[in-house]
């Protein structure tokens, strides 16, 4: 594991540790992979994908969660370990708002990542959201802020 990823994982585990004893939430880490040397606003559908699958479109990518679960969004470059993918916010875009807010912002503790908690009483709901992110390639910021719009599906819990 890269030192940067190890530090990220340790910070998140320690920050979530007090909550894991309250109830049995799960933590989902969504990793957005970006070809930082190639990405433009016009080609995000071919230069960005989620770690779990390259075959599915970003718009169809759905994360299955339960009420009370935590979600962490993190970006990684597929071009170079020195490049950065900085997730700046998660924005409500349609369906039911399962986070209880229209915008989740980048973490102060772990810059470039966003943390959200699925609200109670969201059984069976689906939310369409937008991931906004910036890219640094060869220590230079690429043009503007990029966007991808996947979904969250909350399982129905009896």
DSSP file (Angstrom, degrees, kcal/mol; ACC not computed):
  #  RESIDUE AA STRUCTURE BP1 BP2  ACC     N-H-->O    O-->H-N    N-H-->O    O-->H-N    TCO  KAPPA ALPHA  PHI   PSI    X-CA   Y-CA   Z-CA
    1    1 A X              0   0    0      0, 0.0     5,-0.0     0, 0.0     2,-0.0   0.000 360.0 360.0 360.0 134.3    0.0    0.0    0.0
    2    2 A X     >  -     0   0    0      1,-0.1     4,-2.5     4,-0.0     5,-0.2  -0.338 360.0-119.4 -63.9 146.3    1.4    3.5   -0.9
    3    3 A X  H  > S+     0   0    0      1,-0.2     4,-2.5     2,-0.2     5,-0.2   0.875 114.8  53.7 -55.6 -39.2    2.3    5.6    2.1
    4    4 A X  H  > S+     0   0    0      1,-0.2     4,-2.1     2,-0.2    -1,-0.2   0.912 111.4  45.0 -62.3 -43.3   -0.3    8.3    1.0
    5    5 A X  H  > S+     0   0    0      2,-0.2     4,-2.6     1,-0.2    -2,-0.2   0.867 111.4  53.2 -69.2 -36.6   -3.0    5.6    0.9
    6    6 A X  H  X S+     0   0    0     -4,-2.5     4,-2.5     2,-0.2    -2,-0.2   0.928 110.5  46.3 -63.8 -45.4   -2.0    4.2    4.2
    7    7 A X  H  X S+     0   0    0     -4,-2.5     4,-2.6     2,-0.2     5,-0.2   0.928 112.6  51.1 -62.4 -44.7   -2.2    7.6    5.9
    8    8 A X  H  X S+     0   0    0     -4,-2.1     4,-2.2     1,-0.2    -2,-0.2   0.929 112.0  46.6 -56.8 -48.2   -5.5    8.2    4.3
    9    9 A X  H  X S+     0   0    0     -4,-2.6     4,-2.6     1,-0.2    -1,-0.2   0.907 112.7  49.1 -63.7 -43.3   -6.9    4.9    5.5
   10   10 A X  H  X S+     0   0    0     -4,-2.5     4,-2.4     2,-0.2     5,-0.2   0.918 110.6  49.9 -64.6 -43.7   -5.6    5.3    9.0
   11   11 A X  H  X S+     0   0    0     -4,-2.6     4,-2.1     1,-0.2    -1,-0.2   0.927 113.6  46.5 -60.3 -44.7   -7.0    8.8    9.4
   12   12 A X  H  X S+     0   0    0     -4,-2.2     4,-1.9    -5,-0.2    -2,-0.2   0.912 111.6  50.5 -65.6 -42.8  -10.4    7.7    8.2
   13   13 A X  H  X S+     0   0    0     -4,-2.6     4,-1.3     1,-0.2    -1,-0.2   0.922 113.5  45.0 -62.2 -43.7  -10.5    4.6   10.4
   14   14 A X  H  < S+     0   0    0     -4,-2.4     4,-0.5     1,-0.2    -1,-0.2   0.851 113.0  50.4 -70.1 -33.3   -9.6    6.6   13.5
   15   15 A X  H  < S+     0   0    0     -4,-2.1    -1,-0.2    -5,-0.2    -2,-0.2   0.805 117.8  39.5 -74.6 -26.9  -12.1    9.4   12.7
   16   16 A X  H >X S+     0   0    0     -4,-1.9     3,-1.3    -5,-0.2     4,-1.2   0.604  90.7  92.8 -93.9 -12.9  -14.9    6.8   12.2
   17   17 A X  H >X S+     0   0    0     -4,-1.3     4,-0.6     1,-0.3     3,-0.6   0.853  80.5  55.1 -52.5 -44.3  -13.9    4.5   15.1
   18   18 A X  H 34 S+     0   0    0     -4,-0.5     3,-0.4     1,-0.2     4,-0.3   0.823 109.3  49.4 -61.5 -27.9  -16.2    6.2   17.7
   19   19 A X  H X> S+     0   0    0     -3,-1.3     4,-1.1     1,-0.2     3,-1.1   0.756  94.6  71.0 -82.1 -24.6  -19.2    5.6   15.4
   20   20 A X  H << S+     0   0    0     -4,-1.2    -1,-0.2    -3,-0.6    -2,-0.2   0.712  96.9  52.1 -69.6 -18.6  -18.7    2.0   14.6
   21   21 A X  T 3< S+     0   0    0     -4,-0.6    -1,-0.3    -3,-0.4    -2,-0.2   0.637  98.9  65.1 -89.9 -14.1  -19.6    0.9   18.1
   22   22 A X  T <4 S-     0   0    0     -3,-1.1     2,-0.3     1,-0.3    -2,-0.2   0.945 122.3 -20.7 -73.4 -49.7  -22.9    2.8   18.1
   23   23 A X  S  < S-     0   0    0     -4,-1.1     2,-1.8    45,-0.1    -1,-0.3  -0.939  77.8 -86.8-151.9 172.8  -24.5    0.7   15.4
   24   24 A X        +     0   0    0     -2,-0.3     2,-0.1    -3,-0.1    -4,-0.1  -0.439  60.0 160.6 -89.0  66.9  -23.4   -1.6   12.6
   25   25 A X        -     0   0    0     -2,-1.8     2,-0.3    -6,-0.2    44,-0.1  -0.441  30.5-136.5 -78.9 159.7  -22.8    0.9    9.8
   26   26 A X        -     0   0    0     40,-0.2    44,-2.7    -2,-0.1     2,-0.5  -0.832   6.9-137.7-110.0 155.3  -20.7    0.1    6.8
   27   27 A X  E     -a   70   0A   0     -2,-0.3     2,-0.5    42,-0.2    44,-0.2  -0.974  15.9-163.9-114.7 124.1  -18.1    2.4    5.2
   28   28 A X  E     -a   71   0A   0     42,-2.8    44,-3.1    -2,-0.5     2,-0.7  -0.922   3.9-158.0-107.7 125.6  -18.0    2.5    1.4
   29   29 A X  E     -a   72   0A   0     -2,-0.5     2,-0.7    42,-0.2    44,-0.2  -0.922   6.2-163.4-106.5 115.5  -15.0    3.9   -0.3
   30   30 A X  E     -a   73   0A   0     42,-3.3    44,-2.6    -2,-0.7     2,-0.6  -0.871   6.0-162.6-100.0 116.3  -15.8    5.1   -3.8
   31   31 A X  E     -a   74   0A   0     -2,-0.7    20,-2.6    42,-0.2     2,-0.7  -0.889   5.1-156.4-107.2 119.0  -12.6    5.6   -5.8
   32   32 A X  E     -aB  75  50A   0     42,-2.8    44,-2.6    -2,-0.6     2,-0.4  -0.840  10.8-153.8 -92.9 117.5  -12.8    7.6   -9.0
   33   33 A X  E     -aB  76  49A   0     16,-3.3    16,-2.3    -2,-0.7     2,-0.4  -0.782  14.9-173.5 -93.3 132.8   -9.9    6.7  -11.4
   34   34 A X  E     -aB  77  48A   0     42,-2.4    44,-2.7    -2,-0.4     2,-1.7  -0.991  32.2-135.3-133.4 132.5   -8.9    9.4  -13.8
   35   35 A X    >>  -     0   0    0     12,-2.9     4,-2.1    -2,-0.4     3,-2.0  -0.664  31.3-174.0 -79.1  86.0   -6.5    9.5  -16.7
   36   36 A X  T 34 S+     0   0    0     -2,-1.7    -1,-0.2     1,-0.3    48,-0.1   0.718  75.9  57.4 -63.6 -23.5   -5.0   12.8  -15.5
   37   37 A X  T 34 S+     0   0    0      1,-0.1    -1,-0.3    -3,-0.1    -2,-0.1   0.644 120.3  27.7 -78.8 -14.1   -2.8   13.2  -18.5
   38   38 A X  T <4 S+     0   0    0     -3,-2.0    -2,-0.2     9,-0.1    -1,-0.1   0.635  85.6 120.6-120.8 -20.7   -5.8   13.0  -20.9
   39   39 A X     <  +     0   0    0     -4,-2.1     2,-0.3     8,-0.2     5,-0.1  -0.198  27.5 163.1 -63.7 136.6   -8.9   14.2  -19.2
   40   40 A X    >   -     0   0    0    102,-0.1     3,-0.9     1,-0.0     4,-0.3  -0.877  54.0-100.6-135.6 170.5  -10.8   17.2  -20.5
   41   41 A X  T 3  S+     0   0    0     -2,-0.3     3,-0.3     1,-0.2   106,-0.1   0.767 122.5  52.2 -64.7 -23.1  -14.4   18.4  -19.9
   42   42 A X  T 3  S+     0   0    0      1,-0.2    -1,-0.2     2,-0.1     3,-0.2   0.621 112.9  40.8 -88.0 -13.8  -15.4   16.8  -23.2
   43   43 A X    X>  +     0   0    0     -3,-0.9     4,-1.6     1,-0.1     3,-1.5   0.130  68.4 118.4-124.6  24.1  -14.0   13.3  -22.5
   44   44 A X  H 3> S+     0   0    0     -3,-0.3     4,-1.3    -4,-0.3    -1,-0.1   0.814  74.0  62.8 -60.7 -28.1  -14.7   12.5  -18.9
   45   45 A X  H 34 S+     0   0    0      1,-0.2    -1,-0.3     2,-0.2    13,-0.1   0.764 114.0  32.5 -69.5 -21.9  -16.9    9.5  -19.9
   46   46 A X  H <4 S+     0   0    0     -3,-1.5    -2,-0.2     1,-0.1    -1,-0.2   0.579 123.4  43.6-107.8 -12.6  -13.8    7.9  -21.5
   47   47 A X  H  < S+     0   0    0     -4,-1.6   -12,-2.9    -7,-0.1     2,-0.4   0.420 109.1  57.8-111.7  -0.6  -11.0    9.1  -19.2
   48   48 A X  E  <  +B   34   0A   0     -4,-1.3     2,-0.3   -14,-0.2   -14,-0.2  -0.986  57.1 152.9-131.8 141.1  -12.7    8.6  -15.8
   49   49 A X  E     -B   33   0A   0    -16,-2.3   -16,-3.3    -2,-0.4     2,-0.3  -0.976  43.2 -97.5-157.0 165.8  -14.2    5.4  -14.3
   50   50 A X  E >   -BC  32  53A   0      3,-0.7     3,-1.6    -2,-0.3   -18,-0.2  -0.696  36.7-116.3 -92.0 145.2  -14.9    3.9  -10.9
   51   51 A X  T 3  S+     0   0    0    -20,-2.6     3,-0.1    -2,-0.3    -1,-0.1   0.799 109.8  56.3 -49.9 -38.2  -12.5    1.5   -9.4
   52   52 A X  T 3  S+     0   0    0      1,-0.2     2,-0.3   -21,-0.2    -1,-0.3   0.782 117.9  14.1 -70.6 -27.7  -14.9   -1.4   -9.5
   53   53 A X  B <   +C   50   0A   0     -3,-1.6    -3,-0.7     1,-0.1    -1,-0.2  -0.984  37.5 179.8-154.7 137.4  -15.8   -1.3  -13.1
   54   54 A X  S    S+     0   0    0     -2,-0.3    -1,-0.1    -5,-0.1     4,-0.1   0.570  86.5  65.9-102.7 -17.6  -14.6    0.2  -16.4
   55   55 A X  S    S+     0   0    0      2,-0.1     2,-0.2    -6,-0.0    -1,-0.1   0.769  87.3  77.3 -78.8 -25.3  -17.3   -1.4  -18.5
   56   56 A X  S    S-     0   0    0     -6,-0.1    -6,-0.2     1,-0.1    -3,-0.1  -0.602  87.0-111.3 -88.7 144.3  -20.2    0.5  -16.9
   57   57 A X    >>  -     0   0    0     -2,-0.2     4,-1.0     1,-0.1     3,-0.5  -0.390  24.8-120.4 -68.4 152.1  -21.0    4.1  -17.8
   58   58 A X  T 34 S+     0   0    0      1,-0.2     3,-0.3     2,-0.2    93,-0.2   0.840 113.6  56.3 -62.4 -33.2  -20.4    6.6  -15.0
   59   59 A X  T 34 S+     0   0    0      1,-0.2    -1,-0.2    91,-0.1    89,-0.0   0.800 109.6  45.6 -69.5 -28.7  -24.1    7.7  -15.1
   60   60 A X  T <4 S+     0   0    0     -3,-0.5     2,-0.2    90,-0.1    -1,-0.2   0.595  83.0 115.3 -89.4 -12.1  -25.2    4.1  -14.6
   61   61 A X     <  -     0   0    0     -4,-1.0    90,-2.4    -3,-0.3     2,-0.4  -0.425  47.0-174.2 -63.5 123.1  -22.7    3.4  -11.7
   62   62 A X  E     -f  151   0B   0     -2,-0.2     2,-0.5    88,-0.2    90,-0.2  -0.980  18.3-151.0-127.3 131.2  -24.7    2.8   -8.6
   63   63 A X  E     -f  152   0B   0     88,-2.0    90,-2.8    -2,-0.4     2,-0.5  -0.892  15.3-143.8 -99.8 124.3  -23.5    2.4   -5.0
   64   64 A X  E     +f  153   0B   0     -2,-0.5     2,-0.2    88,-0.2    90,-0.2  -0.782  33.2 159.7 -90.1 126.6  -25.8    0.2   -2.8
   65   65 A X  E     -f  154   0B   0     88,-2.5    90,-3.3    -2,-0.5     2,-0.3  -0.773  31.8-130.2-135.6 176.5  -25.9    1.4    0.8
   66   66 A X    >   -     0   0    0     -2,-0.2     3,-2.2    88,-0.2    52,-0.2  -0.919  44.7 -80.3-126.6 156.7  -28.0    1.2    3.9
   67   67 A X  T 3  S+     0   0    0     88,-0.3    52,-0.2    -2,-0.3    53,-0.2  -0.316 119.5  25.5 -54.6 137.0  -29.3    4.0    6.2
   68   68 A X  T 3  S+     0   0    0     50,-2.4    -1,-0.3     1,-0.3   -43,-0.1   0.272  90.8 134.0  90.3 -11.1  -26.5    5.0    8.6
   69   69 A X    <   -     0   0    0     -3,-2.2    49,-2.8   -44,-0.1     2,-0.4  -0.363  50.7-132.1 -70.1 152.1  -23.7    3.9    6.2
   70   70 A X  E     -aD  27 117A   0    -44,-2.7   -42,-2.8    47,-0.2     2,-0.4  -0.823  16.2-160.9-101.3 144.8  -20.7    6.2    5.6
   71   71 A X  E     -aD  28 116A   0     45,-2.9    45,-2.5    -2,-0.4     2,-0.5  -0.995   2.9-167.1-126.9 133.5  -19.5    6.9    2.1
   72   72 A X  E     -aD  29 115A   0    -44,-3.1   -42,-3.3    -2,-0.4     2,-0.5  -0.984   6.6-156.8-120.3 125.6  -16.0    8.3    1.3
   73   73 A X  E     +aD  30 114A   0     41,-2.8    41,-1.7    -2,-0.5     2,-0.3  -0.886  19.7 169.1-103.5 132.3  -15.2    9.6   -2.2
   74   74 A X  E     -a   31   0A   0    -44,-2.6   -42,-2.8    -2,-0.5     2,-0.3  -0.989  21.1-142.4-142.0 145.2  -11.6    9.6   -3.2
   75   75 A X  E     -a   32   0A   0     10,-0.6    10,-0.4    37,-0.5     2,-0.3  -0.848  14.0-174.2-112.1 149.5   -9.8   10.2   -6.5
   76   76 A X  E     -a   33   0A   0    -44,-2.6   -42,-2.4    -2,-0.3     2,-0.3  -0.997  22.1-125.3-140.0 143.8   -6.7    8.5   -8.0
   77   77 A X  E     -a   34   0A   0      6,-0.4   -42,-0.2    -2,-0.3     8,-0.1  -0.661  10.9-168.2 -84.4 141.1   -4.7    9.1  -11.1
   78   78 A X  S    S+     0   0    0    -44,-2.7   -43,-0.2    -2,-0.3    -1,-0.1   0.421  86.3  59.1-101.1  -3.4   -4.1    6.3  -13.5
   79   79 A X  S    S-     0   0    0    -45,-0.6     2,-0.3     1,-0.3   -44,-0.1   0.858 118.4  -7.2 -91.3 -41.5   -1.4    8.3  -15.4
   80   80 A X    >   -     0   0    0      1,-0.1     3,-0.8     3,-0.0    -1,-0.3  -0.983  50.2-131.0-159.1 142.2    1.1    9.0  -12.6
   81   81 A X  T 3  S+     0   0    0     -2,-0.3    -4,-0.1     1,-0.2    -1,-0.1   0.703 111.6  58.0 -66.0 -18.5    1.5    8.6   -8.9
   82   82 A X  T 3  S+     0   0    0      2,-0.1    -1,-0.2    -3,-0.0    57,-0.2   0.683  90.1  88.1 -85.5 -19.2    2.6   12.2   -8.8
   83   83 A X    <   -     0   0    0     -3,-0.8    -6,-0.4    55,-0.1     2,-0.4  -0.382  69.0-141.7 -76.5 159.3   -0.7   13.5  -10.3
   84   84 A X  E     -G  136   0B   0     52,-2.0    52,-2.4    -8,-0.1     2,-0.5  -0.954  16.4-162.4-127.8 144.1   -3.7   14.3   -8.1
   85   85 A X  E     -G  135   0B   0    -10,-0.4     2,-0.7    -2,-0.4   -10,-0.6  -0.983  19.6-164.4-119.2 114.4   -7.5   13.9   -8.4
   86   86 A X  E     -G  134   0B   0     48,-2.9    48,-2.4    -2,-0.5     2,-0.5  -0.870   9.2-152.4-109.6 105.6   -9.1   16.2   -5.9
   87   87 A X  E     +G  133   0B   0     25,-2.1    25,-0.3    -2,-0.7    46,-0.3  -0.666  18.4 176.6 -74.6 121.2  -12.7   15.5   -5.1
   88   88 A X  E     -     0   0B   0     44,-2.5    18,-1.8    -2,-0.5     2,-0.3   0.783  54.6 -11.7-100.1 -32.6  -14.1   18.9   -4.1
   89   89 A X  E     -GH 132 105B   0     43,-1.5    43,-2.7    16,-0.2     2,-0.5  -0.994  43.7-136.6-164.7 159.8  -17.8   18.2   -3.5
   90   90 A X  E     -GH 131 104B   0     14,-2.5    14,-2.8    -2,-0.3     2,-0.4  -0.995  32.0-164.3-118.3 124.6  -20.8   15.9   -3.9
   91   91 A X  E     -GH 130 103B   0     39,-2.6    39,-2.6    -2,-0.5    12,-0.2  -0.941  22.5-117.2-121.9 130.3  -23.9   17.7   -5.0
   92   92 A X  E     +G  129   0B   0     10,-2.6    37,-0.2    -2,-0.4     3,-0.1  -0.372  37.4 167.7 -58.0 135.0  -27.5   16.5   -5.0
   93   93 A X  E     -     0   0B   0     35,-2.6     2,-0.3     1,-0.4    36,-0.2   0.574  52.8 -31.2-128.8 -21.5  -28.8   16.3   -8.5
   94   94 A X  E    S+G  128   0B   0     34,-1.6    34,-2.7     2,-0.1    -1,-0.4  -0.949  93.5  43.2 172.9 168.2  -32.1   14.4   -8.4
   95   95 A X  E    S-G  127   0B   0     -2,-0.3     2,-0.3    32,-0.2    32,-0.2  -0.515 104.5 -14.2  78.1-149.2  -34.3   11.8   -6.8
   96   96 A X        -     0   0    0     30,-2.6     2,-1.2    -2,-0.2    -2,-0.1  -0.701  66.1-124.2 -89.7 140.1  -34.4   11.6   -3.0
   97   97 A X    >   +     0   0    0     -2,-0.3     3,-0.7     1,-0.2    -2,-0.1  -0.701  32.5 177.5 -84.7  95.5  -31.8   13.5   -1.1
   98   98 A X  T 3  S+     0   0    0     -2,-1.2    21,-3.0     1,-0.2    -1,-0.2   0.538  74.2  54.6 -82.1  -6.5  -30.4   10.7    1.0
   99   99 A X  T 3  S-     0   0    0      2,-0.3    -1,-0.2    19,-0.2    18,-0.2   0.544 102.1-125.8-101.8  -9.2  -27.7   12.8    2.7
  100  100 A X  S <  S+     0   0    0     -3,-0.7     2,-0.3     1,-0.2    -2,-0.1   0.601  83.4  74.1  76.8  10.0  -30.0   15.5    4.1
  101  101 A X  S    S-     0   0    0      1,-0.1    -2,-0.3     3,-0.0    -1,-0.2  -0.987  77.0-131.1-150.5 152.8  -28.0   18.3    2.4
  102  102 A X  S    S+     0   0    0     -2,-0.3   -10,-2.6     1,-0.2     2,-0.4   0.698  92.6  30.7 -79.5 -18.3  -27.6   19.5   -1.1
  103  103 A X  E     -H   91   0B   0    -12,-0.2     2,-0.5    -4,-0.1   -12,-0.2  -0.980  56.3-164.9-147.4 131.4  -23.8   19.6   -1.0
  104  104 A X  E     -H   90   0B   0    -14,-2.8   -14,-2.5    -2,-0.4     2,-0.2  -0.959  27.1-149.2-108.1 130.1  -21.1   17.6    0.8
  105  105 A X  E     -H   89   0B   0     -2,-0.5    10,-0.6   -16,-0.2   -16,-0.2  -0.583  26.5 -75.7-104.5 163.3  -17.7   19.4    0.7
  106  106 A X  B     -E  114   0A   0    -18,-1.8     8,-0.3    -2,-0.2    -1,-0.2  -0.171  57.5-102.3 -51.3 140.1  -14.1   18.3    0.7
  107  107 A X        -     0   0    0      6,-3.5     6,-0.3     3,-0.5     5,-0.2  -0.414  16.2-151.3 -69.1 138.2  -12.8   17.0    4.1
  108  108 A X  S    S+     0   0    0      1,-0.1     3,-0.4    -2,-0.1    -1,-0.1   0.829  99.6  49.9 -74.8 -33.0  -10.6   19.4    6.1
  109  109 A X  S    S+     0   0    0      1,-0.3     2,-0.3     4,-0.0    -1,-0.1   0.863 126.1  23.1 -73.9 -37.3   -8.9   16.4    7.7
  110  110 A X  S >  S-     0   0    0      3,-0.2     3,-1.4   -99,-0.0    -3,-0.5  -0.736  87.5-148.5-131.7  82.7   -8.2   14.6    4.4
  111  111 A X  T 3  S+     0   0    0     -3,-0.4    -3,-0.1    -2,-0.3     3,-0.1  -0.149  80.7  33.4 -54.0 144.4   -8.2   17.2    1.6
  112  112 A X  T 3  S+     0   0    0      1,-0.3   -25,-2.1   -25,-0.3   -37,-0.5   0.432 104.5  89.3  88.9  -0.2   -9.3   15.9   -1.8
  113  113 A X    <   -     0   0    0     -3,-1.4    -6,-3.5    -6,-0.3     2,-0.4  -0.896  60.5-149.9-125.7 158.1  -11.8   13.5   -0.3
  114  114 A X  E     -DE  73 106A   0    -41,-1.7   -41,-2.8    -2,-0.3     2,-0.4  -0.984   6.5-158.6-128.7 140.4  -15.5   13.9    0.7
  115  115 A X  E     +D   72   0A   0    -10,-0.6     2,-0.3    -2,-0.4   -43,-0.2  -0.964  14.6 172.9-120.4 134.2  -17.3   12.0    3.5
  116  116 A X  E     -D   71   0A   0    -45,-2.5   -45,-2.9    -2,-0.4     2,-0.4  -0.970  21.3-145.0-137.6 155.0  -21.1   11.6    3.7
  117  117 A X  E     -D   70   0A   0     -2,-0.3     2,-0.3   -47,-0.2   -47,-0.2  -0.986  23.2-125.5-121.5 127.6  -23.5    9.7    6.0
  118  118 A X        -     0   0    0    -49,-2.8   -50,-2.4    -2,-0.4   -19,-0.2  -0.555  35.9-122.0 -70.5 126.6  -26.7    8.2    4.6
  119  119 A X        -     0   0    0    -21,-3.0     3,-0.5    -2,-0.3   -50,-0.1  -0.255  22.8-101.8 -71.2 155.0  -29.6    9.5    6.6
  120  120 A X  S    S+     0   0    0      1,-0.2    -1,-0.1   -53,-0.2   -52,-0.0  -0.255 103.6  37.4 -64.9 163.5  -32.0    7.3    8.6
  121  121 A X  S    S+     0   0    0      1,-0.1    -1,-0.2   -54,-0.0    -2,-0.1   0.823  80.4 114.5  60.7  35.2  -35.5    6.8    7.0
  122  122 A X    >   +     0   0    0     -3,-0.5     3,-2.3    33,-0.1    32,-0.2   0.156  37.0 155.2-115.9  16.6  -34.1    6.6    3.5
  123  123 A X  T 3  S+     0   0    0      1,-0.3    33,-0.3    34,-0.1    32,-0.2  -0.158  71.9   1.3 -47.9 129.5  -35.0    2.9    2.8
  124  124 A X  T 3  S+     0   0    0     30,-0.7    -1,-0.3    31,-0.4     2,-0.2   0.465  98.3 136.0  74.5   2.1  -35.5    2.2   -0.9
  125  125 A X    <   -     0   0    0     -3,-2.3    29,-3.1    30,-0.2     2,-0.4  -0.494  39.4-153.9 -86.7 154.0  -34.6    5.7   -2.0
  126  126 A X  E     - I   0 153B   0     27,-0.2   -30,-2.6    -2,-0.2     2,-0.4  -0.979   6.2-165.6-126.1 139.4  -32.3    6.5   -4.9
  127  127 A X  E     -GI  95 152B   0     25,-2.6    25,-2.5    -2,-0.4     2,-0.5  -0.985  11.4-151.5-125.4 134.9  -30.3    9.7   -5.4
  128  128 A X  E     +GI  94 151B   0    -34,-2.7   -35,-2.6    -2,-0.4   -34,-1.6  -0.890  30.7 174.1 -95.6 131.6  -28.6   11.0   -8.5
  129  129 A X  E     -G   92   0B   0     21,-2.1     2,-0.5    -2,-0.5   -37,-0.2  -0.900  28.5-126.0-138.1 166.4  -25.6   13.1   -7.5
  130  130 A X  E     -G   91   0B   0    -39,-2.6   -39,-2.6    -2,-0.3     2,-0.6  -0.959  12.1-150.7-116.9 128.3  -22.7   15.0   -9.1
  131  131 A X  E     -GJ  90 148B   0     17,-3.4    17,-1.5    -2,-0.5     2,-0.5  -0.873  14.9-161.6 -92.3 122.9  -19.1   14.4   -8.2
  132  132 A X  E     +GJ  89 147B   0    -43,-2.7   -44,-2.5    -2,-0.6   -43,-1.5  -0.912  19.6 165.0-105.6 133.2  -17.1   17.6   -8.8
  133  133 A X  E     -GJ  87 146B   0     13,-2.2    13,-3.4    -2,-0.5     2,-0.3  -0.980  27.8-143.8-148.0 157.7  -13.3   17.2   -9.0
  134  134 A X  E     -G   86   0B   0    -48,-2.4   -48,-2.9    -2,-0.3     2,-0.4  -0.822  17.0-145.0-117.6 159.3  -10.1   19.0  -10.0
  135  135 A X  E     -G   85   0B   0      9,-0.4     7,-2.8     7,-0.3     2,-0.5  -0.985   8.0-163.2-131.3 135.2   -7.0   17.4  -11.6
  136  136 A X  E     -GK  84 141B   0    -52,-2.4   -52,-2.0    -2,-0.4     2,-0.4  -0.984  13.7-179.5-114.2 126.2   -3.3   18.2  -11.3
  137  137 A X  E >  S- K   0 140B   0      3,-3.3     3,-1.8    -2,-0.5   -54,-0.1  -0.994  73.1  -8.0-127.9 124.9   -1.1   16.8  -14.0
  138  138 A X  T 3  S-     0   0    0     -2,-0.4    -1,-0.2     1,-0.3     3,-0.1   0.898 129.9 -58.6  53.0  42.8    2.7   17.3  -13.9
  139  139 A X  T 3  S+     0   0    0      1,-0.2     2,-0.4   -57,-0.2    -1,-0.3   0.544 118.8 111.8  64.9  10.6    2.1   19.8  -11.0
  140  140 A X  E <  S-K  137   0B   0     -3,-1.8    -3,-3.3     0, 0.0     2,-0.4  -0.931  71.0-121.7-113.8 136.5   -0.2   21.9  -13.3
  141  141 A X  E     -K  136   0B   0     -2,-0.4    -5,-0.2    -5,-0.3     2,-0.1  -0.611  27.5-131.9 -76.7 130.2   -3.9   22.2  -12.7
  142  142 A X        -     0   0    0     -7,-2.8    -7,-0.3    -2,-0.4  -102,-0.1  -0.443  49.4 -60.4 -79.2 158.9   -5.9   21.0  -15.7
  143  143 A X  S    S-     0   0    0     -2,-0.1    -1,-0.2    -9,-0.1  -102,-0.1  -0.128  87.0 -56.9 -49.2 109.6   -8.7   23.3  -17.0
  144  144 A X  S    S-     0   0    0     -3,-0.1    -9,-0.4   -10,-0.0     2,-0.4   0.009  85.7 -32.1  68.2-157.9  -11.4   23.9  -14.4
  145  145 A X        -     0   0    0    -11,-0.1   -11,-0.2   -13,-0.0     2,-0.2  -0.881  54.6-148.0-108.2 134.7  -13.6   21.6  -12.4
  146  146 A X  E     -J  133   0B   0    -13,-3.4   -13,-2.2    -2,-0.4     2,-0.3  -0.610  10.7-153.7 -99.5 160.5  -14.8   18.2  -13.9
  147  147 A X  E     +J  132   0B   0    -15,-0.2     2,-0.3    -2,-0.2   -15,-0.2  -0.988  16.3 177.0-139.3 146.0  -18.1   16.5  -13.2
  148  148 A X  E     -J  131   0B   0    -17,-1.5   -17,-3.4    -2,-0.3     2,-0.5  -0.984  17.4-149.9-140.8 145.3  -19.5   12.9  -13.2
  149  149 A X        +     0   0    0     -2,-0.3   -19,-0.2   -19,-0.2   -88,-0.0  -0.690  29.0 154.4-125.8  82.3  -23.1   12.0  -12.2
  150  150 A X        -     0   0    0     -2,-0.5   -21,-2.1   -21,-0.1     2,-0.3  -0.029  33.8-112.0 -85.9-163.4  -23.5    8.5  -10.6
  151  151 A X  E     -fI  62 128B   0    -90,-2.4   -88,-2.0   -23,-0.2     2,-0.4  -0.904   7.1-145.8-134.5 159.2  -26.2    7.2   -8.2
  152  152 A X  E     -fI  63 127B   0    -25,-2.5   -25,-2.6    -2,-0.3     2,-0.5  -0.995  15.4-166.3-120.4 131.1  -26.7    6.0   -4.7
  153  153 A X  E     -fI  64 126B   0    -90,-2.8   -88,-2.5    -2,-0.4     2,-0.5  -0.984   9.6-149.3-120.0 122.7  -29.4    3.3   -4.0
  154  154 A X  E     -f   65   0B   0    -29,-3.1   -30,-0.7    -2,-0.5   -88,-0.2  -0.796  19.1-128.9 -92.6 125.2  -30.4    2.7   -0.4
  155  155 A X        -     0   0    0    -90,-3.3     2,-0.6    -2,-0.5   -31,-0.4  -0.318  24.4-108.5 -66.4 153.2  -31.5   -0.9    0.3
  156  156 A X        -     0   0    0    -33,-0.3     2,-0.5   -32,-0.1    -1,-0.1  -0.783  35.8-163.0 -85.1 120.7  -34.8   -1.5    2.0
  157  157 A X              0   0    0     -2,-0.6   -34,-0.1     1,-0.1    -3,-0.0  -0.903 360.0 360.0-108.1 129.8  -34.1   -2.6    5.6
  158  158 A X              0   0    0     -2,-0.5    -1,-0.1   -35,-0.0    -2,-0.0   0.470 360.0 360.0 -79.7 360.0  -36.9   -4.3    7.5
